[in-house]
Amino acid sequence: MNTRIVLSLLLALGACGQLVQAATPAAATPAMASEKDAIALAEKGAQFVRQHGKAEMVKRINSKDPEFNQGSLYLAMRDLDGITVAHPTTALIGKNLLDVPDADGKPFRQELVATAKGKGKGWVDYKFRNPATGKVEAKSTYVLRVDDIALEAGIYKH
C-alpha cells in the first residue's frame, strides 16, 4: 500500500478514536483510573482543604462535584475516629463503620484510619461496590492525612 494512503488511514482512525473518546462521558467509561490518578485526586483534595477549609471540602464531596467525583474515582473524607465526614454515597455520612468488613471479612476501614494515623499516607486493598458497575470489586484506596482528617481516593482493579 502507498505510504500516503496508510498515513491517511492512520490519521483518520486516530481522529475517530478521539471523537469517540470525546463523546463518551468520563463516568460512563470505566476508564482505568490509575494509582497516579488516585494520588493526584487525594493531593488535589488536600490542597483544597488547606486553601478553603474542611467544611467547603465536605460540601464539594457530598454534592458530587465533578472536580472530586469522576465516576468510579472519587474523593471521600473520614475523621481519625473512623466517622465518614464526606462521601458521594450520602448514606455513609456520619457513620462509624470501622467494624464493618468488606466482602472477604477484612476490616479495611480500620486499616485506612491506621494508615492515616501512622504513616499519614499509603494504600489499602479491599473489596467494595463500584458505583460505575454496581458490582463488588477489588479496590485499592490511597489515604492521605490532612490535619485531623483522612482523604481517600480509590481505584477499582478490573
mmCIF file of the C-alpha atoms, coordinates in Angstrom:
data_MODEL
# 
_entry.id   MODEL 
# 
loop_
_atom_site.group_PDB 
_atom_site.id 
_atom_site.type_symbol 
_atom_site.label_atom_id 
_atom_site.label_alt_id 
_atom_site.label_comp_id 
_atom_site.label_asym_id 
_atom_site.label_entity_id 
_atom_site.label_seq_id 
_atom_site.pdbx_PDB_ins_code 
_atom_site.Cartn_x 
_atom_site.Cartn_y 
_atom_site.Cartn_z 
_atom_site.occupancy 
_atom_site.B_iso_or_equiv 
_atom_site.pdbx_formal_charge 
_atom_site.auth_seq_id 
_atom_site.auth_comp_id 
_atom_site.auth_asym_id 
_atom_site.auth_atom_id 
_atom_site.pdbx_PDB_model_num 
ATOM 1   C CA . MET A 1 1   ? 0.000   0.000   0.000  1.00 0.00 ? 1   MET A CA 1 
ATOM 2   C CA . ASN A 1 2   ? 1.096   3.531   -0.679 1.00 0.00 ? 2   ASN A CA 1 
ATOM 3   C CA . THR A 1 3   ? 2.684   5.212   2.349  1.00 0.00 ? 3   THR A CA 1 
ATOM 4   C CA . ARG A 1 4   ? 0.465   8.266   1.875  1.00 0.00 ? 4   ARG A CA 1 
ATOM 5   C CA . ILE A 1 5   ? -2.692  6.097   1.957  1.00 0.00 ? 5   ILE A CA 1 
ATOM 6   C CA . VAL A 1 6   ? -1.537  4.262   5.076  1.00 0.00 ? 6   VAL A CA 1 
ATOM 7   C CA . LEU A 1 7   ? -0.763  7.553   6.793  1.00 0.00 ? 7   LEU A CA 1 
ATOM 8   C CA . SER A 1 8   ? -4.182  8.960   5.822  1.00 0.00 ? 8   SER A CA 1 
ATOM 9   C CA . LEU A 1 9   ? -5.920  5.852   7.191  1.00 0.00 ? 9   LEU A CA 1 
ATOM 10  C CA . LEU A 1 10  ? -3.990  6.023   10.456 1.00 0.00 ? 10  LEU A CA 1 
ATOM 11  C CA . LEU A 1 11  ? -4.821  9.695   10.866 1.00 0.00 ? 11  LEU A CA 1 
ATOM 12  C CA . ALA A 1 12  ? -8.495  9.022   10.135 1.00 0.00 ? 12  ALA A CA 1 
ATOM 13  C CA . LEU A 1 13  ? -8.605  6.154   12.630 1.00 0.00 ? 13  LEU A CA 1 
ATOM 14  C CA . GLY A 1 14  ? -6.899  8.300   15.242 1.00 0.00 ? 14  GLY A CA 1 
ATOM 15  C CA . ALA A 1 15  ? -9.412  11.091  14.692 1.00 0.00 ? 15  ALA A CA 1 
ATOM 16  C CA . CYS A 1 16  ? -12.296 8.603   15.011 1.00 0.00 ? 16  CYS A CA 1 
ATOM 17  C CA . GLY A 1 17  ? -10.869 7.343   18.287 1.00 0.00 ? 17  GLY A CA 1 
ATOM 18  C CA . GLN A 1 18  ? -10.565 10.881  19.598 1.00 0.00 ? 18  GLN A CA 1 
ATOM 19  C CA . LEU A 1 19  ? -14.163 11.642  18.592 1.00 0.00 ? 19  LEU A CA 1 
ATOM 20  C CA . VAL A 1 20  ? -15.461 8.542   20.347 1.00 0.00 ? 20  VAL A CA 1 
ATOM 21  C CA . GLN A 1 21  ? -13.383 9.326   23.429 1.00 0.00 ? 21  GLN A CA 1 
ATOM 22  C CA . ALA A 1 22  ? -14.571 12.959  23.459 1.00 0.00 ? 22  ALA A CA 1 
ATOM 23  C CA . ALA A 1 23  ? -18.215 11.949  23.056 1.00 0.00 ? 23  ALA A CA 1 
ATOM 24  C CA . THR A 1 24  ? -18.131 9.396   25.887 1.00 0.00 ? 24  THR A CA 1 
ATOM 25  C CA . PRO A 1 25  ? -18.724 10.835  29.359 1.00 0.00 ? 25  PRO A CA 1 
ATOM 26  C CA . ALA A 1 26  ? -15.907 10.086  31.808 1.00 0.00 ? 26  ALA A CA 1 
ATOM 27  C CA . ALA A 1 27  ? -18.244 8.477   34.332 1.00 0.00 ? 27  ALA A CA 1 
ATOM 28  C CA . ALA A 1 28  ? -19.615 6.107   31.690 1.00 0.00 ? 28  ALA A CA 1 
ATOM 29  C CA . THR A 1 29  ? -16.232 4.754   30.727 1.00 0.00 ? 29  THR A CA 1 
ATOM 30  C CA . PRO A 1 30  ? -14.836 2.564   33.414 1.00 0.00 ? 30  PRO A CA 1 
ATOM 31  C CA . ALA A 1 31  ? -11.695 4.304   32.225 1.00 0.00 ? 31  ALA A CA 1 
ATOM 32  C CA . MET A 1 32  ? -8.987  2.640   34.116 1.00 0.00 ? 32  MET A CA 1 
ATOM 33  C CA . ALA A 1 33  ? -8.112  5.148   36.769 1.00 0.00 ? 33  ALA A CA 1 
ATOM 34  C CA . SER A 1 34  ? -4.519  4.585   37.775 1.00 0.00 ? 34  SER A CA 1 
ATOM 35  C CA . GLU A 1 35  ? -2.713  4.768   41.087 1.00 0.00 ? 35  GLU A CA 1 
ATOM 36  C CA . LYS A 1 36  ? -1.299  8.097   39.892 1.00 0.00 ? 36  LYS A CA 1 
ATOM 37  C CA . ASP A 1 37  ? -4.869  9.365   39.327 1.00 0.00 ? 37  ASP A CA 1 
ATOM 38  C CA . ALA A 1 38  ? -5.914  8.392   42.869 1.00 0.00 ? 38  ALA A CA 1 
ATOM 39  C CA . ILE A 1 39  ? -2.842  10.000  44.439 1.00 0.00 ? 39  ILE A CA 1 
ATOM 40  C CA . ALA A 1 40  ? -3.358  13.148  42.354 1.00 0.00 ? 40  ALA A CA 1 
ATOM 41  C CA . LEU A 1 41  ? -7.022  13.373  43.422 1.00 0.00 ? 41  LEU A CA 1 
ATOM 42  C CA . ALA A 1 42  ? -6.147  12.965  47.115 1.00 0.00 ? 42  ALA A CA 1 
ATOM 43  C CA . GLU A 1 43  ? -3.391  15.571  46.843 1.00 0.00 ? 43  GLU A CA 1 
ATOM 44  C CA . LYS A 1 44  ? -5.737  17.930  44.994 1.00 0.00 ? 44  LYS A CA 1 
ATOM 45  C CA . GLY A 1 45  ? -8.225  17.479  47.841 1.00 0.00 ? 45  GLY A CA 1 
ATOM 46  C CA . ALA A 1 46  ? -5.520  18.136  50.435 1.00 0.00 ? 46  ALA A CA 1 
ATOM 47  C CA . GLN A 1 47  ? -4.543  21.357  48.693 1.00 0.00 ? 47  GLN A CA 1 
ATOM 48  C CA . PHE A 1 48  ? -8.225  22.369  48.540 1.00 0.00 ? 48  PHE A CA 1 
ATOM 49  C CA . VAL A 1 49  ? -8.658  21.694  52.287 1.00 0.00 ? 49  VAL A CA 1 
ATOM 50  C CA . ARG A 1 50  ? -5.587  23.797  53.098 1.00 0.00 ? 50  ARG A CA 1 
ATOM 51  C CA . GLN A 1 51  ? -6.846  26.685  50.937 1.00 0.00 ? 51  GLN A CA 1 
ATOM 52  C CA . HIS A 1 52  ? -10.608 26.591  51.588 1.00 0.00 ? 52  HIS A CA 1 
ATOM 53  C CA . GLY A 1 53  ? -11.089 24.549  54.767 1.00 0.00 ? 53  GLY A CA 1 
ATOM 54  C CA . LYS A 1 54  ? -12.694 21.220  55.653 1.00 0.00 ? 54  LYS A CA 1 
ATOM 55  C CA . ALA A 1 55  ? -16.280 22.490  55.600 1.00 0.00 ? 55  ALA A CA 1 
ATOM 56  C CA . GLU A 1 56  ? -16.003 23.588  51.970 1.00 0.00 ? 56  GLU A CA 1 
ATOM 57  C CA . MET A 1 57  ? -14.359 20.270  51.020 1.00 0.00 ? 57  MET A CA 1 
ATOM 58  C CA . VAL A 1 58  ? -17.233 18.393  52.684 1.00 0.00 ? 58  VAL A CA 1 
ATOM 59  C CA . LYS A 1 59  ? -19.743 20.374  50.600 1.00 0.00 ? 59  LYS A CA 1 
ATOM 60  C CA . ARG A 1 60  ? -17.848 19.691  47.375 1.00 0.00 ? 60  ARG A CA 1 
ATOM 61  C CA . ILE A 1 61  ? -17.543 15.944  48.011 1.00 0.00 ? 61  ILE A CA 1 
ATOM 62  C CA . ASN A 1 62  ? -21.143 15.495  49.184 1.00 0.00 ? 62  ASN A CA 1 
ATOM 63  C CA . SER A 1 63  ? -22.514 17.428  46.197 1.00 0.00 ? 63  SER A CA 1 
ATOM 64  C CA . LYS A 1 64  ? -20.594 15.097  43.870 1.00 0.00 ? 64  LYS A CA 1 
ATOM 65  C CA . ASP A 1 65  ? -18.621 17.997  42.422 1.00 0.00 ? 65  ASP A CA 1 
ATOM 66  C CA . PRO A 1 66  ? -17.075 16.641  39.188 1.00 0.00 ? 66  PRO A CA 1 
ATOM 67  C CA . GLU A 1 67  ? -13.728 18.061  40.257 1.00 0.00 ? 67  GLU A CA 1 
ATOM 68  C CA . PHE A 1 68  ? -13.639 15.463  43.056 1.00 0.00 ? 68  PHE A CA 1 
ATOM 69  C CA . ASN A 1 69  ? -16.031 12.816  41.713 1.00 0.00 ? 69  ASN A CA 1 
ATOM 70  C CA . GLN A 1 70  ? -15.140 11.163  38.421 1.00 0.00 ? 70  GLN A CA 1 
ATOM 71  C CA . GLY A 1 71  ? -17.379 8.108   38.450 1.00 0.00 ? 71  GLY A CA 1 
ATOM 72  C CA . SER A 1 72  ? -15.520 5.190   39.970 1.00 0.00 ? 72  SER A CA 1 
ATOM 73  C CA . LEU A 1 73  ? -12.694 7.522   41.072 1.00 0.00 ? 73  LEU A CA 1 
ATOM 74  C CA . TYR A 1 74  ? -13.940 9.845   43.784 1.00 0.00 ? 74  TYR A CA 1 
ATOM 75  C CA . LEU A 1 75  ? -12.749 11.554  46.945 1.00 0.00 ? 75  LEU A CA 1 
ATOM 76  C CA . ALA A 1 76  ? -14.101 10.700  50.404 1.00 0.00 ? 76  ALA A CA 1 
ATOM 77  C CA . MET A 1 77  ? -13.251 12.113  53.829 1.00 0.00 ? 77  MET A CA 1 
ATOM 78  C CA . ARG A 1 78  ? -13.098 10.355  57.200 1.00 0.00 ? 78  ARG A CA 1 
ATOM 79  C CA . ASP A 1 79  ? -12.135 11.681  60.615 1.00 0.00 ? 79  ASP A CA 1 
ATOM 80  C CA . LEU A 1 80  ? -9.427  9.899   62.581 1.00 0.00 ? 80  LEU A CA 1 
ATOM 81  C CA . ASP A 1 81  ? -12.039 8.216   64.800 1.00 0.00 ? 81  ASP A CA 1 
ATOM 82  C CA . GLY A 1 82  ? -13.374 6.475   61.692 1.00 0.00 ? 82  GLY A CA 1 
ATOM 83  C CA . ILE A 1 83  ? -16.526 8.502   61.090 1.00 0.00 ? 83  ILE A CA 1 
ATOM 84  C CA . THR A 1 84  ? -17.295 9.205   57.440 1.00 0.00 ? 84  THR A CA 1 
ATOM 85  C CA . VAL A 1 85  ? -17.419 13.003  57.141 1.00 0.00 ? 85  VAL A CA 1 
ATOM 86  C CA . ALA A 1 86  ? -17.973 13.276  53.381 1.00 0.00 ? 86  ALA A CA 1 
ATOM 87  C CA . HIS A 1 87  ? -18.733 10.718  50.670 1.00 0.00 ? 87  HIS A CA 1 
ATOM 88  C CA . PRO A 1 88  ? -20.557 10.772  47.320 1.00 0.00 ? 88  PRO A CA 1 
ATOM 89  C CA . THR A 1 89  ? -22.747 7.959   48.719 1.00 0.00 ? 89  THR A CA 1 
ATOM 90  C CA . THR A 1 90  ? -24.509 10.132  51.259 1.00 0.00 ? 90  THR A CA 1 
ATOM 91  C CA . ALA A 1 91  ? -25.907 7.155   53.227 1.00 0.00 ? 91  ALA A CA 1 
ATOM 92  C CA . LEU A 1 92  ? -22.401 6.624   54.651 1.00 0.00 ? 92  LEU A CA 1 
ATOM 93  C CA . ILE A 1 93  ? -22.017 10.167  56.032 1.00 0.00 ? 93  ILE A CA 1 
ATOM 94  C CA . GLY A 1 94  ? -21.896 10.497  59.815 1.00 0.00 ? 94  GLY A CA 1 
ATOM 95  C CA . LYS A 1 95  ? -21.434 6.778   60.357 1.00 0.00 ? 95  LYS A CA 1 
ATOM 96  C CA . ASN A 1 96  ? -18.626 4.930   62.054 1.00 0.00 ? 96  ASN A CA 1 
ATOM 97  C CA . LEU A 1 97  ? -18.325 1.722   60.081 1.00 0.00 ? 97  LEU A CA 1 
ATOM 98  C CA . LEU A 1 98  ? -14.889 0.700   61.362 1.00 0.00 ? 98  LEU A CA 1 
ATOM 99  C CA . ASP A 1 99  ? -16.129 -2.728  62.390 1.00 0.00 ? 99  ASP A CA 1 
ATOM 100 C CA . VAL A 1 100 ? -17.997 -3.419  59.130 1.00 0.00 ? 100 VAL A CA 1 
ATOM 101 C CA . PRO A 1 101 ? -15.739 -5.613  56.989 1.00 0.00 ? 101 PRO A CA 1 
ATOM 102 C CA . ASP A 1 102 ? -15.534 -5.928  53.225 1.00 0.00 ? 102 ASP A CA 1 
ATOM 103 C CA . ALA A 1 103 ? -16.947 -8.932  51.336 1.00 0.00 ? 103 ALA A CA 1 
ATOM 104 C CA . ASP A 1 104 ? -13.969 -11.047 52.426 1.00 0.00 ? 104 ASP A CA 1 
ATOM 105 C CA . GLY A 1 105 ? -14.243 -10.101 56.106 1.00 0.00 ? 105 GLY A CA 1 
ATOM 106 C CA . LYS A 1 106 ? -11.366 -7.607  56.068 1.00 0.00 ? 106 LYS A CA 1 
ATOM 107 C CA . PRO A 1 107 ? -11.823 -4.614  58.437 1.00 0.00 ? 107 PRO A CA 1 
ATOM 108 C CA . PHE A 1 108 ? -10.451 -2.265  55.773 1.00 0.00 ? 108 PHE A CA 1 
ATOM 109 C CA . ARG A 1 109 ? -11.728 0.957   57.326 1.00 0.00 ? 109 ARG A CA 1 
ATOM 110 C CA . GLN A 1 110 ? -9.647  0.230   60.427 1.00 0.00 ? 110 GLN A CA 1 
ATOM 111 C CA . GLU A 1 111 ? -6.643  -0.149  58.138 1.00 0.00 ? 111 GLU A CA 1 
ATOM 112 C CA . LEU A 1 112 ? -7.456  3.145   56.369 1.00 0.00 ? 112 LEU A CA 1 
ATOM 113 C CA . VAL A 1 113 ? -7.591  5.006   59.696 1.00 0.00 ? 113 VAL A CA 1 
ATOM 114 C CA . ALA A 1 114 ? -4.444  3.252   60.984 1.00 0.00 ? 114 ALA A CA 1 
ATOM 115 C CA . THR A 1 115 ? -2.579  4.267   57.824 1.00 0.00 ? 115 THR A CA 1 
ATOM 116 C CA . ALA A 1 116 ? -3.712  7.884   58.207 1.00 0.00 ? 116 ALA A CA 1 
ATOM 117 C CA . LYS A 1 117 ? -2.734  7.961   61.887 1.00 0.00 ? 117 LYS A CA 1 
ATOM 118 C CA . GLY A 1 118 ? 0.552   6.144   61.302 1.00 0.00 ? 118 GLY A CA 1 
ATOM 119 C CA . LYS A 1 119 ? 2.480   6.929   58.119 1.00 0.00 ? 119 LYS A CA 1 
ATOM 120 C CA . GLY A 1 120 ? -0.009  9.624   57.119 1.00 0.00 ? 120 GLY A CA 1 
ATOM 121 C CA . LYS A 1 121 ? -0.400  8.202   53.637 1.00 0.00 ? 121 LYS A CA 1 
ATOM 122 C CA . GLY A 1 122 ? -0.475  4.865   51.868 1.00 0.00 ? 122 GLY A CA 1 
ATOM 123 C CA . TRP A 1 123 ? -2.523  2.199   50.093 1.00 0.00 ? 123 TRP A CA 1 
ATOM 124 C CA . VAL A 1 124 ? -5.160  -0.188  51.458 1.00 0.00 ? 124 VAL A CA 1 
ATOM 125 C CA . ASP A 1 125 ? -6.610  -3.086  49.419 1.00 0.00 ? 125 ASP A CA 1 
ATOM 126 C CA . TYR A 1 126 ? -10.149 -4.437  49.931 1.00 0.00 ? 126 TYR A CA 1 
ATOM 127 C CA . LYS A 1 127 ? -13.422 -5.128  48.116 1.00 0.00 ? 127 LYS A CA 1 
ATOM 128 C CA . PHE A 1 128 ? -16.142 -2.510  47.614 1.00 0.00 ? 128 PHE A CA 1 
ATOM 129 C CA . ARG A 1 129 ? -19.168 -1.800  45.428 1.00 0.00 ? 129 ARG A CA 1 
ATOM 130 C CA . ASN A 1 130 ? -18.112 0.017   42.275 1.00 0.00 ? 130 ASN A CA 1 
ATOM 131 C CA . PRO A 1 131 ? -20.629 2.833   41.610 1.00 0.00 ? 131 PRO A CA 1 
ATOM 132 C CA . ALA A 1 132 ? -19.976 2.544   37.871 1.00 0.00 ? 132 ALA A CA 1 
ATOM 133 C CA . THR A 1 133 ? -20.801 -1.185  37.638 1.00 0.00 ? 133 THR A CA 1 
ATOM 134 C CA . GLY A 1 134 ? -22.850 -1.831  40.785 1.00 0.00 ? 134 GLY A CA 1 
ATOM 135 C CA . LYS A 1 135 ? -20.673 -4.888  41.473 1.00 0.00 ? 135 LYS A CA 1 
ATOM 136 C CA . VAL A 1 136 ? -18.393 -5.659  44.408 1.00 0.00 ? 136 VAL A CA 1 
ATOM 137 C CA . GLU A 1 137 ? -14.857 -5.469  43.038 1.00 0.00 ? 137 GLU A CA 1 
ATOM 138 C CA . ALA A 1 138 ? -11.261 -5.413  44.216 1.00 0.00 ? 138 ALA A CA 1 
ATOM 139 C CA . LYS A 1 139 ? -10.305 -1.871  45.154 1.00 0.00 ? 139 LYS A CA 1 
ATOM 140 C CA . SER A 1 140 ? -7.140  -0.142  46.280 1.00 0.00 ? 140 SER A CA 1 
ATOM 141 C CA . THR A 1 141 ? -7.513  3.159   48.107 1.00 0.00 ? 141 THR A CA 1 
ATOM 142 C CA . TYR A 1 142 ? -4.903  5.809   48.673 1.00 0.00 ? 142 TYR A CA 1 
ATOM 143 C CA . VAL A 1 143 ? -5.359  7.513   52.038 1.00 0.00 ? 143 VAL A CA 1 
ATOM 144 C CA . LEU A 1 144 ? -3.768  10.883  52.814 1.00 0.00 ? 144 LEU A CA 1 
ATOM 145 C CA . ARG A 1 145 ? -3.922  12.559  56.217 1.00 0.00 ? 145 ARG A CA 1 
ATOM 146 C CA . VAL A 1 146 ? -4.530  16.311  56.342 1.00 0.00 ? 146 VAL A CA 1 
ATOM 147 C CA . ASP A 1 147 ? -4.522  17.581  59.933 1.00 0.00 ? 147 ASP A CA 1 
ATOM 148 C CA . ASP A 1 148 ? -7.298  15.633  61.706 1.00 0.00 ? 148 ASP A CA 1 
ATOM 149 C CA . ILE A 1 149 ? -8.942  14.046  58.664 1.00 0.00 ? 149 ILE A CA 1 
ATOM 150 C CA . ALA A 1 150 ? -8.117  11.405  56.087 1.00 0.00 ? 150 ALA A CA 1 
ATOM 151 C CA . LEU A 1 151 ? -8.811  11.938  52.390 1.00 0.00 ? 151 LEU A CA 1 
ATOM 152 C CA . GLU A 1 152 ? -9.383  8.744   50.426 1.00 0.00 ? 152 GLU A CA 1 
ATOM 153 C CA . ALA A 1 153 ? -9.326  8.114   46.679 1.00 0.00 ? 153 ALA A CA 1 
ATOM 154 C CA . GLY A 1 154 ? -9.517  4.585   45.347 1.00 0.00 ? 154 GLY A CA 1 
ATOM 155 C CA . ILE A 1 155 ? -9.240  2.685   42.125 1.00 0.00 ? 155 ILE A CA 1 
ATOM 156 C CA . TYR A 1 156 ? -11.003 -0.488  41.097 1.00 0.00 ? 156 TYR A CA 1 
ATOM 157 C CA . LYS A 1 157 ? -8.828  -3.278  39.784 1.00 0.00 ? 157 LYS A CA 1 
ATOM 158 C CA . HIS A 1 158 ? -10.606 -4.741  36.768 1.00 0.00 ? 158 HIS A CA 1 
# 
